[in-house]
Amino acid sequence: MDLNVMEYMVWVVEITAEELFKRDKTAAYDALKRSGLWDIYVNHYDTTHTLGKEYLLNEICEYFTKHGVSAA
């Protein structure tokens, strides 16, 4: 994983933790990995890194709901 993708994924974990997991970055990371979103965002970095915070959070919430991933 190159540095740009790594920095982006750290940001995704941070915003997910802040919004859905009471700032628990480990729980957010685990949920992103378990749900498959981690791989989607890494593999499609060229597109997804251009999306805004609110868009991503809405997408993450919808994806988690659809795939039965519970937030804290």
N, C-alpha and C positions, 0 to 999 in steps of 0.2 A: 504494500500500500504506500503510495507516495505521500509526501508531507501535506499537500493540499487536501487530499481525501481524508487523511488522518485528522487534520484540524477541523474539517467540516463535520466529521463523525463525532468528534468531541463536542462540537457545538450542538449537534442533534441530540446527543445524550443529555447535555446540560439543559436544553429547552424542554425536553421530555421530562426530565427529573423535576424541573421547576414547576411545570404545569400539571403533571399527572401523578408524581410519586413523592410528593412532599420533600423535594430536594434530594431524594435518595438516588444518587447516580448509579449505584450498583444495581438497584431494582430496575431502573430505566434501561440500562445496558442489557440486563438479562431479558427483559421483555422485548426489546428490539431484536435481539439475537433469536430468541425463541419464536417470535412471530414471523421471522423471515424478512422483516423490514430492513434490518441491518444490511443484508446482502443486496437487497433491491437498491438501497441508497448508495452503497459502495459501487455496485455494477453500473448504475445509471448516474453517477456523479456529474457527468457533463451537463445533464438536464436538471437534476434535482437541486444542485447547489445554487441554481438561479432562482429558486422559489423562495418566497418570503416566509418569515417565521410563522405567521398566523395560518398561512396556507398549509405548511408542513404539519403544524399542530392539529389542524382540522383533519388532514389526511391520516395522521397517526391515530387520532381518536377513532375515526371511522374504521380504519383497518383493525385496530385492536378489538373494537366491538364486533365486527364481522367475524373475526377469527378467535373470539373467546378469550382474549388476553385481558386480564383484570389489572386495573391500576390500584394504587394504594388508597 
